[in-house]
């Protein structure tokens, strides 16, 4: 599939400068940028699909962990502590 992009002059100059600094071509630089964006969006989509699946499972089971407990756990981990993992339960 052939693709043609109209890149504004200011962007072309920026790409050329960055590509030269990385000892590559502007074409290769732009391909890498597009590839990076595609991979990031695929990961984001997969993350959202997994989140929707887990939310549906949580709603069906009625089990979950209160947000305050999750945040307290994460705060403790961020401080280098090793707190016990919060447990899910029904009827939040």
PDB file with one MODEL, atoms N, CA, C and O in Angstrom:
MODEL        1
ATOM      1  N   UNK A   1       0.846  -1.163   0.000  1.00  0.00           N
ATOM      2  CA  UNK A   1       0.000   0.000   0.000  1.00  0.00           C
ATOM      3  C   UNK A   1       0.897   1.233   0.000  1.00  0.00           C
ATOM      4  O   UNK A   1       1.729   1.404   0.891  1.00  0.00           O
ATOM      5  N   UNK A   2       0.726   2.070  -0.980  1.00  0.00           N
ATOM      6  CA  UNK A   2       1.493   3.311  -1.059  1.00  0.00           C
ATOM      7  C   UNK A   2       0.776   4.387  -0.265  1.00  0.00           C
ATOM      8  O   UNK A   2      -0.448   4.508  -0.319  1.00  0.00           O
ATOM      9  N   UNK A   3       1.551   5.162   0.468  1.00  0.00           N
ATOM     10  CA  UNK A   3       0.994   6.234   1.282  1.00  0.00           C
ATOM     11  C   UNK A   3       1.763   7.512   0.984  1.00  0.00           C
ATOM     12  O   UNK A   3       2.985   7.509   0.844  1.00  0.00           O
ATOM     13  N   UNK A   4       1.025   8.584   0.894  1.00  0.00           N
ATOM     14  CA  UNK A   4       1.659   9.880   0.669  1.00  0.00           C
ATOM     15  C   UNK A   4       1.228  10.820   1.793  1.00  0.00           C
ATOM     16  O   UNK A   4       0.038  10.947   2.084  1.00  0.00           O
ATOM     17  N   UNK A   5       2.189  11.465   2.412  1.00  0.00           N
ATOM     18  CA  UNK A   5       1.884  12.403   3.495  1.00  0.00           C
ATOM     19  C   UNK A   5       2.356  13.792   3.117  1.00  0.00           C
ATOM     20  O   UNK A   5       3.436  13.962   2.550  1.00  0.00           O
ATOM     21  N   UNK A   6       1.550  14.770   3.431  1.00  0.00           N
ATOM     22  CA  UNK A   6       1.965  16.153   3.257  1.00  0.00           C
ATOM     23  C   UNK A   6       2.422  16.654   4.621  1.00  0.00           C
ATOM     24  O   UNK A   6       1.617  16.876   5.526  1.00  0.00           O
ATOM     25  N   UNK A   7       3.697  16.820   4.739  1.00  0.00           N
ATOM     26  CA  UNK A   7       4.286  17.233   6.008  1.00  0.00           C
ATOM     27  C   UNK A   7       4.594  18.727   5.924  1.00  0.00           C
ATOM     28  O   UNK A   7       5.277  19.167   4.999  1.00  0.00           O
ATOM     29  N   UNK A   8       4.096  19.505   6.880  1.00  0.00           N
ATOM     30  CA  UNK A   8       4.385  20.945   6.867  1.00  0.00           C
ATOM     31  C   UNK A   8       5.896  21.210   6.896  1.00  0.00           C
ATOM     32  O   UNK A   8       6.664  20.437   7.469  1.00  0.00           O
ATOM     33  N   UNK A   9       6.299  22.305   6.274  1.00  0.00           N
ATOM     34  CA  UNK A   9       7.727  22.633   6.152  1.00  0.00           C
ATOM     35  C   UNK A   9       8.433  22.689   7.500  1.00  0.00           C
ATOM     36  O   UNK A   9       9.551  22.193   7.640  1.00  0.00           O
ATOM     37  N   UNK A  10       7.785  23.289   8.488  1.00  0.00           N
ATOM     38  CA  UNK A  10       8.443  23.402   9.797  1.00  0.00           C
ATOM     39  C   UNK A  10       8.686  22.024  10.418  1.00  0.00           C
ATOM     40  O   UNK A  10       9.702  21.808  11.078  1.00  0.00           O
ATOM     41  N   UNK A  11       7.755  21.097  10.206  1.00  0.00           N
ATOM     42  CA  UNK A  11       7.918  19.746  10.726  1.00  0.00           C
ATOM     43  C   UNK A  11       9.026  19.025   9.957  1.00  0.00           C
ATOM     44  O   UNK A  11       9.829  18.306  10.551  1.00  0.00           O
ATOM     45  N   UNK A  12       9.067  19.216   8.644  1.00  0.00           N
ATOM     46  CA  UNK A  12      10.124  18.608   7.832  1.00  0.00           C
ATOM     47  C   UNK A  12      11.498  19.041   8.323  1.00  0.00           C
ATOM     48  O   UNK A  12      12.415  18.225   8.424  1.00  0.00           O
ATOM     49  N   UNK A  13      11.636  20.317   8.626  1.00  0.00           N
ATOM     50  CA  UNK A  13      12.922  20.825   9.112  1.00  0.00           C
ATOM     51  C   UNK A  13      13.287  20.195  10.449  1.00  0.00           C
ATOM     52  O   UNK A  13      14.438  19.819  10.671  1.00  0.00           O
ATOM     53  N   UNK A  14      12.317  20.083  11.326  1.00  0.00           N
ATOM     54  CA  UNK A  14      12.565  19.491  12.643  1.00  0.00           C
ATOM     55  C   UNK A  14      12.947  18.021  12.514  1.00  0.00           C
ATOM     56  O   UNK A  14      13.864  17.542  13.181  1.00  0.00           O
ATOM     57  N   UNK A  15      12.224  17.309  11.636  1.00  0.00           N
ATOM     58  CA  UNK A  15      12.526  15.894  11.411  1.00  0.00           C
ATOM     59  C   UNK A  15      13.929  15.746  10.839  1.00  0.00           C
ATOM     60  O   UNK A  15      14.702  14.901  11.291  1.00  0.00           O
ATOM     61  N   UNK A  16      14.255  16.565   9.849  1.00  0.00           N
ATOM     62  CA  UNK A  16      15.578  16.484   9.216  1.00  0.00           C
ATOM     63  C   UNK A  16      16.682  16.722  10.240  1.00  0.00           C
ATOM     64  O   UNK A  16      17.694  16.022  10.241  1.00  0.00           O
ATOM     65  N   UNK A  17      16.489  17.710  11.112  1.00  0.00           N
ATOM     66  CA  UNK A  17      17.486  18.024  12.129  1.00  0.00           C
ATOM     67  C   UNK A  17      17.661  16.859  13.108  1.00  0.00           C
ATOM     68  O   UNK A  17      18.785  16.488  13.447  1.00  0.00           O
ATOM     69  N   UNK A  18      16.561  16.298  13.548  1.00  0.00           N
ATOM     70  CA  UNK A  18      16.620  15.184  14.495  1.00  0.00           C
ATOM     71  C   UNK A  18      17.181  13.922  13.841  1.00  0.00           C
ATOM     72  O   UNK A  18      17.963  13.196  14.454  1.00  0.00           O
ATOM     73  N   UNK A  19      16.782  13.666  12.602  1.00  0.00           N
ATOM     74  CA  UNK A  19      17.286  12.486  11.893  1.00  0.00           C
ATOM     75  C   UNK A  19      18.795  12.583  11.708  1.00  0.00           C
ATOM     76  O   UNK A  19      19.514  11.602  11.892  1.00  0.00           O
ATOM     77  N   UNK A  20      19.265  13.760  11.347  1.00  0.00           N
ATOM     78  CA  UNK A  20      20.709  13.950  11.161  1.00  0.00           C
ATOM     79  C   UNK A  20      21.457  13.722  12.480  1.00  0.00           C
ATOM     80  O   UNK A  20      22.524  13.109  12.501  1.00  0.00           O
ATOM     81  N   UNK A  21      20.888  14.220  13.566  1.00  0.00           N
ATOM     82  CA  UNK A  21      21.518  14.046  14.874  1.00  0.00           C
ATOM     83  C   UNK A  21      21.585  12.571  15.269  1.00  0.00           C
ATOM     84  O   UNK A  21      22.469  12.165  16.023  1.00  0.00           O
ATOM     85  N   UNK A  22      20.652  11.777  14.757  1.00  0.00           N
ATOM     86  CA  UNK A  22      20.624  10.341  15.069  1.00  0.00           C
ATOM     87  C   UNK A  22      21.296   9.518  13.974  1.00  0.00           C
ATOM     88  O   UNK A  22      21.246   8.288  13.989  1.00  0.00           O
ATOM     89  N   UNK A  23      21.912  10.199  13.043  1.00  0.00           N
ATOM     90  CA  UNK A  23      22.625   9.545  11.938  1.00  0.00           C
ATOM     91  C   UNK A  23      21.719   8.575  11.180  1.00  0.00           C
ATOM     92  O   UNK A  23      22.083   7.426  10.930  1.00  0.00           O
ATOM     93  N   UNK A  24      20.537   9.062  10.823  1.00  0.00           N
ATOM     94  CA  UNK A  24      19.587   8.279  10.046  1.00  0.00           C
ATOM     95  C   UNK A  24      18.930   9.189   9.020  1.00  0.00           C
ATOM     96  O   UNK A  24      19.205  10.388   8.984  1.00  0.00           O
ATOM     97  N   UNK A  25      18.083   8.636   8.204  1.00  0.00           N
ATOM     98  CA  UNK A  25      17.382   9.444   7.204  1.00  0.00           C
ATOM     99  C   UNK A  25      16.081   9.965   7.784  1.00  0.00           C
ATOM    100  O   UNK A  25      15.552   9.415   8.750  1.00  0.00           O
ATOM    101  N   UNK A  26      15.573  11.029   7.187  1.00  0.00           N
ATOM    102  CA  UNK A  26      14.284  11.568   7.617  1.00  0.00           C
ATOM    103  C   UNK A  26      13.198  10.510   7.425  1.00  0.00           C
ATOM    104  O   UNK A  26      12.301  10.372   8.257  1.00  0.00           O
ATOM    105  N   UNK A  27      13.286   9.779   6.340  1.00  0.00           N
ATOM    106  CA  UNK A  27      12.310   8.719   6.057  1.00  0.00           C
ATOM    107  C   UNK A  27      12.320   7.672   7.174  1.00  0.00           C
ATOM    108  O   UNK A  27      11.267   7.319   7.704  1.00  0.00           O
ATOM    109  N   UNK A  28      13.493   7.183   7.527  1.00  0.00           N
ATOM    110  CA  UNK A  28      13.602   6.176   8.587  1.00  0.00           C
ATOM    111  C   UNK A  28      13.114   6.730   9.923  1.00  0.00           C
ATOM    112  O   UNK A  28      12.468   6.023  10.696  1.00  0.00           O
ATOM    113  N   UNK A  29      13.425   7.994  10.190  1.00  0.00           N
ATOM    114  CA  UNK A  29      12.992   8.639  11.433  1.00  0.00           C
ATOM    115  C   UNK A  29      11.465   8.674  11.503  1.00  0.00           C
ATOM    116  O   UNK A  29      10.878   8.350  12.535  1.00  0.00           O
ATOM    117  N   UNK A  30      10.823   9.071  10.393  1.00  0.00           N
ATOM    118  CA  UNK A  30       9.360   9.162  10.377  1.00  0.00           C
ATOM    119  C   UNK A  30       8.718   7.782  10.472  1.00  0.00           C
ATOM    120  O   UNK A  30       7.692   7.624  11.134  1.00  0.00           O
ATOM    121  N   UNK A  31       9.307   6.784   9.822  1.00  0.00           N
ATOM    122  CA  UNK A  31       8.772   5.430   9.932  1.00  0.00           C
ATOM    123  C   UNK A  31       8.828   4.940  11.377  1.00  0.00           C
ATOM    124  O   UNK A  31       7.880   4.332  11.873  1.00  0.00           O
ATOM    125  N   UNK A  32       9.939   5.208  12.040  1.00  0.00           N
ATOM    126  CA  UNK A  32      10.062   4.795  13.441  1.00  0.00           C
ATOM    127  C   UNK A  32       9.033   5.514  14.315  1.00  0.00           C
ATOM    128  O   UNK A  32       8.450   4.910  15.215  1.00  0.00           O
ATOM    129  N   UNK A  33       8.815   6.788  14.051  1.00  0.00           N
ATOM    130  CA  UNK A  33       7.833   7.555  14.824  1.00  0.00           C
ATOM    131  C   UNK A  33       6.427   6.988  14.622  1.00  0.00           C
ATOM    132  O   UNK A  33       5.658   6.860  15.574  1.00  0.00           O
ATOM    133  N   UNK A  34       6.103   6.653  13.381  1.00  0.00           N
ATOM    134  CA  UNK A  34       4.785   6.078  13.094  1.00  0.00           C
ATOM    135  C   UNK A  34       4.663   4.713  13.759  1.00  0.00           C
ATOM    136  O   UNK A  34       3.635   4.409  14.364  1.00  0.00           O
ATOM    137  N   UNK A  35       5.697   3.890  13.653  1.00  0.00           N
ATOM    138  CA  UNK A  35       5.687   2.559  14.271  1.00  0.00           C
ATOM    139  C   UNK A  35       5.505   2.679  15.788  1.00  0.00           C
ATOM    140  O   UNK A  35       4.719   1.939  16.379  1.00  0.00           O
ATOM    141  N   UNK A  36       6.223   3.603  16.411  1.00  0.00           N
ATOM    142  CA  UNK A  36       6.098   3.807  17.858  1.00  0.00           C
ATOM    143  C   UNK A  36       4.674   4.196  18.242  1.00  0.00           C
ATOM    144  O   UNK A  36       4.136   3.694  19.230  1.00  0.00           O
ATOM    145  N   UNK A  37       4.069   5.077  17.472  1.00  0.00           N
ATOM    146  CA  UNK A  37       2.705   5.532  17.749  1.00  0.00           C
ATOM    147  C   UNK A  37       1.713   4.386  17.593  1.00  0.00           C
ATOM    148  O   UNK A  37       0.817   4.219  18.420  1.00  0.00           O
ATOM    149  N   UNK A  38       1.876   3.597  16.530  1.00  0.00           N
ATOM    150  CA  UNK A  38       0.984   2.460  16.307  1.00  0.00           C
ATOM    151  C   UNK A  38       1.097   1.466  17.463  1.00  0.00           C
ATOM    152  O   UNK A  38       0.079   0.995  17.970  1.00  0.00           O
ATOM    153  N   UNK A  39       2.308   1.146  17.882  1.00  0.00           N
ATOM    154  CA  UNK A  39       2.507   0.203  18.985  1.00  0.00           C
ATOM    155  C   UNK A  39       1.905   0.742  20.281  1.00  0.00           C
ATOM    156  O   UNK A  39       1.304  -0.011  21.048  1.00  0.00           O
ATOM    157  N   UNK A  40       2.062   2.035  20.524  1.00  0.00           N
ATOM    158  CA  UNK A  40       1.497   2.634  21.735  1.00  0.00           C
ATOM    159  C   UNK A  40      -0.024   2.563  21.714  1.00  0.00           C
ATOM    160  O   UNK A  40      -0.642   2.263  22.736  1.00  0.00           O
ATOM    161  N   UNK A  41      -0.628   2.834  20.573  1.00  0.00           N
ATOM    162  CA  UNK A  41      -2.087   2.789  20.473  1.00  0.00           C
ATOM    163  C   UNK A  41      -2.608   1.363  20.576  1.00  0.00           C
ATOM    164  O   UNK A  41      -3.671   1.134  21.153  1.00  0.00           O
ATOM    165  N   UNK A  42      -1.874   0.404  20.024  1.00  0.00           N
ATOM    166  CA  UNK A  42      -2.275  -0.999  20.174  1.00  0.00           C
ATOM    167  C   UNK A  42      -2.222  -1.409  21.640  1.00  0.00           C
ATOM    168  O   UNK A  42      -3.126  -2.091  22.123  1.00  0.00           O
ATOM    169  N   UNK A  43      -1.188  -1.008  22.345  1.00  0.00           N
ATOM    170  CA  UNK A  43      -1.065  -1.333  23.773  1.00  0.00           C
ATOM    171  C   UNK A  43      -2.183  -0.667  24.562  1.00  0.00           C
ATOM    172  O   UNK A  43      -2.757  -1.268  25.470  1.00  0.00           O
ATOM    173  N   UNK A  44      -2.487   0.566  24.212  1.00  0.00           N
ATOM    174  CA  UNK A  44      -3.564   1.300  24.901  1.00  0.00           C
ATOM    175  C   UNK A  44      -4.904   0.612  24.682  1.00  0.00           C
ATOM    176  O   UNK A  44      -5.691   0.462  25.617  1.00  0.00           O
ATOM    177  N   UNK A  45      -5.164   0.191  23.439  1.00  0.00           N
ATOM    178  CA  UNK A  45      -6.408  -0.502  23.125  1.00  0.00           C
ATOM    179  C   UNK A  45      -6.508  -1.811  23.897  1.00  0.00           C
ATOM    180  O   UNK A  45      -7.564  -2.129  24.445  1.00  0.00           O
ATOM    181  N   UNK A  46      -5.421  -2.571  23.944  1.00  0.00           N
ATOM    182  CA  UNK A  46      -5.411  -3.834  24.685  1.00  0.00           C
ATOM    183  C   UNK A  46      -5.652  -3.590  26.176  1.00  0.00           C
ATOM    184  O   UNK A  46      -6.372  -4.347  26.827  1.00  0.00           O
ATOM    185  N   UNK A  47      -5.048  -2.534  26.706  1.00  0.00           N
ATOM    186  CA  UNK A  47      -5.234  -2.186  28.113  1.00  0.00           C
ATOM    187  C   UNK A  47      -6.708  -1.882  28.401  1.00  0.00           C
ATOM    188  O   UNK A  47      -7.260  -2.354  29.395  1.00  0.00           O
ATOM    189  N   UNK A  48      -7.330  -1.104  27.540  1.00  0.00           N
ATOM    190  CA  UNK A  48      -8.734  -0.745  27.734  1.00  0.00           C
ATOM    191  C   UNK A  48      -9.647  -1.963  27.590  1.00  0.00           C
ATOM    192  O   UNK A  48     -10.621  -2.096  28.331  1.00  0.00           O
ATOM    193  N   UNK A  49      -9.343  -2.840  26.655  1.00  0.00           N
ATOM    194  CA  UNK A  49     -10.145  -4.062  26.511  1.00  0.00           C
ATOM    195  C   UNK A  49     -10.039  -4.918  27.762  1.00  0.00           C
ATOM    196  O   UNK A  49     -11.043  -5.445  28.243  1.00  0.00           O
ATOM    197  N   UNK A  50      -8.847  -5.059  28.283  1.00  0.00           N
ATOM    198  CA  UNK A  50      -8.649  -5.845  29.505  1.00  0.00           C
ATOM    199  C   UNK A  50      -9.377  -5.195  30.684  1.00  0.00           C
ATOM    200  O   UNK A  50      -9.976  -5.889  31.505  1.00  0.00           O
ATOM    201  N   UNK A  51      -9.325  -3.869  30.765  1.00  0.00           N
ATOM    202  CA  UNK A  51     -10.017  -3.162  31.853  1.00  0.00           C
ATOM    203  C   UNK A  51     -11.526  -3.385  31.765  1.00  0.00           C
ATOM    204  O   UNK A  51     -12.178  -3.616  32.784  1.00  0.00           O
ATOM    205  N   UNK A  52     -12.088  -3.318  30.551  1.00  0.00           N
ATOM    206  CA  UNK A  52     -13.533  -3.550  30.393  1.00  0.00           C
ATOM    207  C   UNK A  52     -13.897  -4.980  30.791  1.00  0.00           C
ATOM    208  O   UNK A  52     -14.926  -5.213  31.425  1.00  0.00           O
ATOM    209  N   UNK A  53     -13.044  -5.933  30.412  1.00  0.00           N
ATOM    210  CA  UNK A  53     -13.283  -7.333  30.755  1.00  0.00           C
ATOM    211  C   UNK A  53     -13.255  -7.535  32.270  1.00  0.00           C
ATOM    212  O   UNK A  53     -14.108  -8.225  32.830  1.00  0.00           O
ATOM    213  N   UNK A  54     -12.275  -6.929  32.920  1.00  0.00           N
ATOM    214  CA  UNK A  54     -12.161  -7.086  34.375  1.00  0.00           C
ATOM    215  C   UNK A  54     -13.296  -6.383  35.109  1.00  0.00           C
ATOM    216  O   UNK A  54     -13.777  -6.876  36.129  1.00  0.00           O
ATOM    217  N   UNK A  55     -13.725  -5.233  34.594  1.00  0.00           N
ATOM    218  CA  UNK A  55     -14.847  -4.530  35.221  1.00  0.00           C
ATOM    219  C   UNK A  55     -16.121  -5.358  35.108  1.00  0.00           C
ATOM    220  O   UNK A  55     -16.892  -5.450  36.063  1.00  0.00           O
ATOM    221  N   UNK A  56     -16.342  -5.960  33.939  1.00  0.00           N
ATOM    222  CA  UNK A  56     -17.522  -6.816  33.765  1.00  0.00           C
ATOM    223  C   UNK A  56     -17.477  -7.991  34.728  1.00  0.00           C
ATOM    224  O   UNK A  56     -18.494  -8.355  35.318  1.00  0.00           O
ATOM    225  N   UNK A  57     -16.285  -8.592  34.888  1.00  0.00           N
ATOM    226  CA  UNK A  57     -16.134  -9.725  35.813  1.00  0.00           C
ATOM    227  C   UNK A  57     -16.396  -9.275  37.250  1.00  0.00           C
ATOM    228  O   UNK A  57     -17.037  -9.986  38.024  1.00  0.00           O
ATOM    229  N   UNK A  58     -15.898  -8.096  37.597  1.00  0.00           N
ATOM    230  CA  UNK A  58     -16.099  -7.582  38.943  1.00  0.00           C
ATOM    231  C   UNK A  58     -17.588  -7.325  39.202  1.00  0.00           C
ATOM    232  O   UNK A  58     -18.108  -7.670  40.263  1.00  0.00           O
ATOM    233  N   UNK A  59     -18.266  -6.716  38.223  1.00  0.00           N
ATOM    234  CA  UNK A  59     -19.696  -6.445  38.401  1.00  0.00           C
ATOM    235  C   UNK A  59     -20.497  -7.735  38.523  1.00  0.00           C
ATOM    236  O   UNK A  59     -21.447  -7.817  39.302  1.00  0.00           O
ATOM    237  N   UNK A  60     -20.108  -8.738  37.749  1.00  0.00           N
ATOM    238  CA  UNK A  60     -20.817 -10.015  37.784  1.00  0.00           C
ATOM    239  C   UNK A  60     -20.614 -10.728  39.117  1.00  0.00           C
ATOM    240  O   UNK A  60     -21.559 -11.288  39.673  1.00  0.00           O
ATOM    241  N   UNK A  61     -19.386 -10.708  39.628  1.00  0.00           N
ATOM    242  CA  UNK A  61     -19.093 -11.412  40.876  1.00  0.00           C
ATOM    243  C   UNK A  61     -19.490 -10.597  42.103  1.00  0.00           C
ATOM    244  O   UNK A  61     -19.738 -11.153  43.173  1.00  0.00           O
ATOM    245  N   UNK A  62     -19.548  -9.278  41.939  1.00  0.00           N
ATOM    246  CA  UNK A  62     -19.850  -8.418  43.080  1.00  0.00           C
ATOM    247  C   UNK A  62     -18.659  -8.218  43.998  1.00  0.00           C
ATOM    248  O   UNK A  62     -18.795  -7.631  45.071  1.00  0.00           O
ATOM    249  N   UNK A  63     -17.489  -8.702  43.586  1.00  0.00           N
ATOM    250  CA  UNK A  63     -16.292  -8.587  44.410  1.00  0.00           C
ATOM    251  C   UNK A  63     -15.423  -7.439  43.932  1.00  0.00           C
ATOM    252  O   UNK A  63     -15.356  -7.144  42.739  1.00  0.00           O
ATOM    253  N   UNK A  64     -14.756  -6.796  44.887  1.00  0.00           N
ATOM    254  CA  UNK A  64     -13.832  -5.729  44.554  1.00  0.00           C
ATOM    255  C   UNK A  64     -13.044  -5.291  45.779  1.00  0.00           C
ATOM    256  O   UNK A  64     -13.223  -5.818  46.878  1.00  0.00           O
ATOM    257  N   UNK A  65     -12.179  -4.329  45.567  1.00  0.00           N
ATOM    258  CA  UNK A  65     -11.364  -3.775  46.649  1.00  0.00           C
ATOM    259  C   UNK A  65     -11.650  -2.283  46.710  1.00  0.00           C
ATOM    260  O   UNK A  65     -11.556  -1.606  45.686  1.00  0.00           O
ATOM    261  N   UNK A  66     -11.996  -1.747  47.880  1.00  0.00           N
ATOM    262  CA  UNK A  66     -12.247  -0.314  47.977  1.00  0.00           C
ATOM    263  C   UNK A  66     -11.021   0.500  47.535  1.00  0.00           C
ATOM    264  O   UNK A  66      -9.883   0.141  47.837  1.00  0.00           O
ATOM    265  N   UNK A  67     -11.268   1.579  46.830  1.00  0.00           N
ATOM    266  CA  UNK A  67     -10.188   2.402  46.289  1.00  0.00           C
ATOM    267  C   UNK A  67      -9.237   2.873  47.383  1.00  0.00           C
ATOM    268  O   UNK A  67      -8.025   2.906  47.173  1.00  0.00           O
ATOM    269  N   UNK A  68      -9.767   3.238  48.546  1.00  0.00           N
ATOM    270  CA  UNK A  68      -8.911   3.721  49.634  1.00  0.00           C
ATOM    271  C   UNK A  68      -7.878   2.669  50.034  1.00  0.00           C
ATOM    272  O   UNK A  68      -6.732   3.001  50.338  1.00  0.00           O
ATOM    273  N   UNK A  69      -8.286   1.403  50.033  1.00  0.00           N
ATOM    274  CA  UNK A  69      -7.352   0.330  50.382  1.00  0.00           C
ATOM    275  C   UNK A  69      -6.289   0.159  49.294  1.00  0.00           C
ATOM    276  O   UNK A  69      -5.118  -0.081  49.588  1.00  0.00           O
ATOM    277  N   UNK A  70      -6.708   0.284  48.049  1.00  0.00           N
ATOM    278  CA  UNK A  70      -5.757   0.169  46.935  1.00  0.00           C
ATOM    279  C   UNK A  70      -4.733   1.295  47.018  1.00  0.00           C
ATOM    280  O   UNK A  70      -3.531   1.058  46.894  1.00  0.00           O
ATOM    281  N   UNK A  71      -5.211   2.520  47.229  1.00  0.00           N
ATOM    282  CA  UNK A  71      -4.298   3.668  47.303  1.00  0.00           C
ATOM    283  C   UNK A  71      -3.353   3.558  48.496  1.00  0.00           C
ATOM    284  O   UNK A  71      -2.174   3.891  48.382  1.00  0.00           O
ATOM    285  N   UNK A  72      -3.855   3.099  49.627  1.00  0.00           N
ATOM    286  CA  UNK A  72      -3.003   2.929  50.805  1.00  0.00           C
ATOM    287  C   UNK A  72      -1.920   1.889  50.520  1.00  0.00           C
ATOM    288  O   UNK A  72      -0.760   2.071  50.890  1.00  0.00           O
ATOM    289  N   UNK A  73      -2.307   0.807  49.865  1.00  0.00           N
ATOM    290  CA  UNK A  73      -1.349  -0.240  49.499  1.00  0.00           C
ATOM    291  C   UNK A  73      -0.272   0.321  48.569  1.00  0.00           C
ATOM    292  O   UNK A  73       0.919   0.102  48.789  1.00  0.00           O
ATOM    293  N   UNK A  74      -0.696   1.044  47.530  1.00  0.00           N
ATOM    294  CA  UNK A  74       0.253   1.604  46.569  1.00  0.00           C
ATOM    295  C   UNK A  74       1.162   2.652  47.217  1.00  0.00           C
ATOM    296  O   UNK A  74       2.353   2.716  46.913  1.00  0.00           O
ATOM    297  N   UNK A  75       0.600   3.468  48.106  1.00  0.00           N
ATOM    298  CA  UNK A  75       1.422   4.459  48.814  1.00  0.00           C
ATOM    299  C   UNK A  75       2.509   3.767  49.639  1.00  0.00           C
ATOM    300  O   UNK A  75       3.668   4.181  49.624  1.00  0.00           O
ATOM    301  N   UNK A  76       2.123   2.714  50.356  1.00  0.00           N
ATOM    302  CA  UNK A  76       3.088   1.981  51.171  1.00  0.00           C
ATOM    303  C   UNK A  76       4.172   1.362  50.293  1.00  0.00           C
ATOM    304  O   UNK A  76       5.353   1.416  50.637  1.00  0.00           O
ATOM    305  N   UNK A  77       3.781   0.777  49.164  1.00  0.00           N
ATOM    306  CA  UNK A  77       4.764   0.196  48.242  1.00  0.00           C
ATOM    307  C   UNK A  77       5.704   1.269  47.708  1.00  0.00           C
ATOM    308  O   UNK A  77       6.904   1.041  47.561  1.00  0.00           O
ATOM    309  N   UNK A  78       5.144   2.442  47.419  1.00  0.00           N
ATOM    310  CA  UNK A  78       5.954   3.555  46.922  1.00  0.00           C
ATOM    311  C   UNK A  78       6.970   4.036  47.941  1.00  0.00           C
ATOM    312  O   UNK A  78       7.985   4.631  47.579  1.00  0.00           O
ATOM    313  N   UNK A  79       6.701   3.779  49.218  1.00  0.00           N
ATOM    314  CA  UNK A  79       7.623   4.164  50.284  1.00  0.00           C
ATOM    315  C   UNK A  79       8.603   3.036  50.613  1.00  0.00           C
ATOM    316  O   UNK A  79       9.363   3.120  51.578  1.00  0.00           O
ATOM    317  N   UNK A  80       8.571   1.988  49.802  1.00  0.00           N
ATOM    318  CA  UNK A  80       9.513   0.885  50.004  1.00  0.00           C
ATOM    319  C   UNK A  80       9.061  -0.146  51.014  1.00  0.00           C
ATOM    320  O   UNK A  80       9.827  -1.047  51.356  1.00  0.00           O
ATOM    321  N   UNK A  81       7.844  -0.038  51.497  1.00  0.00           N
ATOM    322  CA  UNK A  81       7.331  -1.013  52.462  1.00  0.00           C
ATOM    323  C   UNK A  81       6.780  -2.235  51.726  1.00  0.00           C
ATOM    324  O   UNK A  81       6.612  -2.208  50.506  1.00  0.00           O
ATOM    325  N   UNK A  82       6.504  -3.296  52.465  1.00  0.00           N
ATOM    326  CA  UNK A  82       5.938  -4.523  51.890  1.00  0.00           C
ATOM    327  C   UNK A  82       4.627  -4.873  52.582  1.00  0.00           C
ATOM    328  O   UNK A  82       4.563  -5.850  53.328  1.00  0.00           O
ATOM    329  N   UNK A  83       3.584  -4.089  52.343  1.00  0.00           N
ATOM    330  CA  UNK A  83       2.296  -4.350  53.007  1.00  0.00           C
ATOM    331  C   UNK A  83       1.614  -5.575  52.396  1.00  0.00           C
ATOM    332  O   UNK A  83       1.915  -5.942  51.260  1.00  0.00           O
ATOM    333  N   UNK A  84       0.710  -6.204  53.124  1.00  0.00           N
ATOM    334  CA  UNK A  84      -0.045  -7.320  52.546  1.00  0.00           C
ATOM    335  C   UNK A  84      -0.965  -6.791  51.444  1.00  0.00           C
ATOM    336  O   UNK A  84      -1.497  -5.686  51.545  1.00  0.00           O
ATOM    337  N   UNK A  85      -1.145  -7.588  50.397  1.00  0.00           N
ATOM    338  CA  UNK A  85      -2.019  -7.174  49.302  1.00  0.00           C
ATOM    339  C   UNK A  85      -3.458  -7.130  49.796  1.00  0.00           C
ATOM    340  O   UNK A  85      -3.886  -8.028  50.521  1.00  0.00           O
ATOM    341  N   UNK A  86      -4.207  -6.108  49.420  1.00  0.00           N
ATOM    342  CA  UNK A  86      -5.618  -6.060  49.822  1.00  0.00           C
ATOM    343  C   UNK A  86      -6.391  -7.213  49.164  1.00  0.00           C
ATOM    344  O   UNK A  86      -6.070  -7.628  48.051  1.00  0.00           O
ATOM    345  N   UNK A  87      -7.382  -7.707  49.843  1.00  0.00           N
ATOM    346  CA  UNK A  87      -8.172  -8.836  49.356  1.00  0.00           C
ATOM    347  C   UNK A  87      -9.528  -8.333  48.841  1.00  0.00           C
ATOM    348  O   UNK A  87     -10.146  -7.442  49.424  1.00  0.00           O
ATOM    349  N   UNK A  88      -9.964  -8.929  47.738  1.00  0.00           N
ATOM    350  CA  UNK A  88     -11.271  -8.557  47.206  1.00  0.00           C
ATOM    351  C   UNK A  88     -12.360  -9.214  48.044  1.00  0.00           C
ATOM    352  O   UNK A  88     -12.161 -10.266  48.650  1.00  0.00           O
ATOM    353  N   UNK A  89     -13.500  -8.571  48.057  1.00  0.00           N
ATOM    354  CA  UNK A  89     -14.620  -9.100  48.815  1.00  0.00           C
ATOM    355  C   UNK A  89     -15.924  -8.576  48.201  1.00  0.00           C
ATOM    356  O   UNK A  89     -15.909  -7.659  47.379  1.00  0.00           O
ATOM    357  N   UNK A  90     -17.027  -9.157  48.603  1.00  0.00           N
ATOM    358  CA  UNK A  90     -18.345  -8.754  48.085  1.00  0.00           C
ATOM    359  C   UNK A  90     -18.863  -7.515  48.816  1.00  0.00           C
ATOM    360  O   UNK A  90     -18.355  -7.118  49.865  1.00  0.00           O
ATOM    361  N   UNK A  91     -19.872  -6.939  48.229  1.00  0.00           N
ATOM    362  CA  UNK A  91     -20.612  -5.830  48.835  1.00  0.00           C
ATOM    363  C   UNK A  91     -19.731  -4.679  49.290  1.00  0.00           C
ATOM    364  O   UNK A  91     -19.556  -4.426  50.481  1.00  0.00           O
ATOM    365  N   UNK A  92     -19.195  -4.008  48.317  1.00  0.00           N
ATOM    366  CA  UNK A  92     -18.401  -2.846  48.660  1.00  0.00           C
ATOM    367  C   UNK A  92     -19.351  -1.729  48.905  1.00  0.00           C
ATOM    368  O   UNK A  92     -18.928  -0.616  49.216  1.00  0.00           O
TER     369      UNK A  92
ENDMDL
END
